[in-house]
Amino acid sequence: MQINSFEEYQRNYQLSVDQPEEFWARIADNFLWKKKWDKVLSWNFSEPNIKWFEGAKLNITENCLDRHLAENGDKPAIIWEPNDPQKDSITLSYKILHEQVCRFANVLKKNGVKKGDRVCIYMPMVPELAVAVLACARIGAVHSVVFGGFSAKSIADRINDAQCRLVITADGAFRGNKQIQLKEVIDDALIGCPSVEKVIVLTHTRTPVSMLKGRDIWWEDEIKLVDTNCPAEEMDAEDLLFILYTSGSTGKPKGVVHTVGGYMVYAGYTFSNVFNYQPDEVFFCTADIGWITGHSYIVYGPLSQGATTVIFEGIPTYPDASRMWQVVEKHKVNILYTAPTAIRSLMSFGLQPIEGVDLTSLRVLGSVGEPINEEAWHWFDENIGKSKCPIVDTWWQTETGGIMISPIAFVTPTKPSFATLPLPGIQPVLVDEQGNVIEGNDVSGNLCIKFPWPGMLRTTYGDHERCKQTYFSTYDNMYFTGDGCLRDVDGYYRITGRVDDVINVSGHRIGTAEVENAINMHAGVVESAVVGFPHDVKGQGIYAFVIFPNAHGDEDLTRKDILQTVTRVIGAIAKPDKILFVSGLPKTRSGKIMRRILRKIAEGDTTNLGDITTLLDPAVVDEIIEKAKK
Ligand code: WTA
């Protein structure tokens, strides 16, 4: 299933368009099925209703674990690098990982978890996180991993939306020189979550935690009570594998749903091809498993291909800015998949942190999460790849399940800051505001996909109508990505950023409406408007315009109060970088906030604000411009 030349890519691409079912059936043949499908694909984008490999039976963990045991049982599946470089790293072979997954799957069963039940996972980046994820998949429970940076309220909202029955967490997490009290956050969250019956707590930081009788149990105690024999539950290809919450234009995050068969095929296929993974290579994706990148390219993609995957608990700058490179040297990493924000942040430390670090093991570099600027691309290429490693700039989304538009390493000629060409099976189109498809090259528009692919979302949990409205209603018969995009003279794609009210802060998706809702919860705030602005390291920063009539005479303190509120409501990742107190917001006569104007002001470009005559009160714009200058 690996593509080895550009000519082969073109042939595969053509086949995937002309005969998609034949194409994907051939790819799916590389996986282990308990029973093959009756039909490869049935679909419509109007409801939407998408089914891949209907009638097929499988368990994804047999593909990620069992099938590697005979020949590769002793091969490292996971290499864990702790936050503290002085502590020992841990290697889990496929055999050991299989054992741990089966054992923990039995713990889940013993605690009442059944096929189809939802389980919330809120854990540090430790091997047990992967074990927990796979154990759910083993017994057919649906995991909902929540990133460790989210607040109690965010967790509670997600738990309630999915009606989770059980939570898996740890006492705490290490992140650089900080400790995060995960269990405490869960305790706060669970005050309002009646569906949760049990909480399994892993000991990690060894900080004191409260353990509620009848509800909270220790991971370490539970695994002693079960054995390691756990047959894999037989799943339908279209059974749910996981829910992952992500931000959109409205205030409420939505639970993107992925199903077992299609997701597995797509994650495995894209992993193997994009990175040109070779047996015995070490793959290091620096994302957190709490995001889709971690789901697909730390856990499911690599393990389905029998790869060795690195789980790194720490951050690139702890204890110093050479840490990420040290991890590459220590574990002889061959493929490094990271985010532009990490590259830009490490760039700012100069070349000294790289000096003397052996990076010769590297063969392929990857980037994900946001547009990579040319400067960062070249720095990565020259200083990390030593101009010898292809850079795969991979564009995709939580909703797409896996990489969509990207170079294939050693196959697709790259171009800085271009995601280049669609992978086989992916049919992108650019569409104008009226919904007309824009043909030809050297054009730009809104990026849509006009044909299904196996890894695509099937629904948004508990609210199918929302899925339809968000992705399939803007344009007829197309999946709308929310991204703007250009196609250059060579037919290469470059993603230019979101065209909706989503901002991308350090590669994290944040809805402006979500942040506004959080700010508005602060006593004294009358109204707020949030926009993104260009930020040197984060890509985009968060700029909040806030109407707060009585800022208690101390604006700085009030700003801090608001940050505290946002941290409480969403989490520290959503804290605005700038808060400007204003007396009014630019609104149209129908009451709509003109974000276009606020974006310009946030960018510091007020020379051409466009037409402001439709504003209810144009004077408010002058006031905001004046205040923003200070
Ligand atoms: C953005 C992350 C430019 C894009 C996998 C998308 C990118 C959003 C790239 C999805 C890239 C992701 N170049 N932009 N290579 N990769 N994006 O759901 O705006 O966290 O819509 O998935 O990130 O973010 P999400």
Boltz pocket constraint, residues with backbone or C-beta under 6 A from the ligand:
constraints:
  - pocket:
      binder: B
      contacts: [[A, 246], [A, 291], [A, 292], [A, 293], [A, 367], [A, 368], [A, 369], [A, 370], [A, 371], [A, 372], [A, 393], [A, 394], [A, 395], [A, 396], [A, 397], [A, 398], [A, 399], [A, 405], [A, 419], [A, 481], [A, 482], [A, 483], [A, 495], [A, 496], [A, 497], [A, 498], [A, 504], [A, 507], [A, 508], [A, 509]]
      max_distance: 6.0
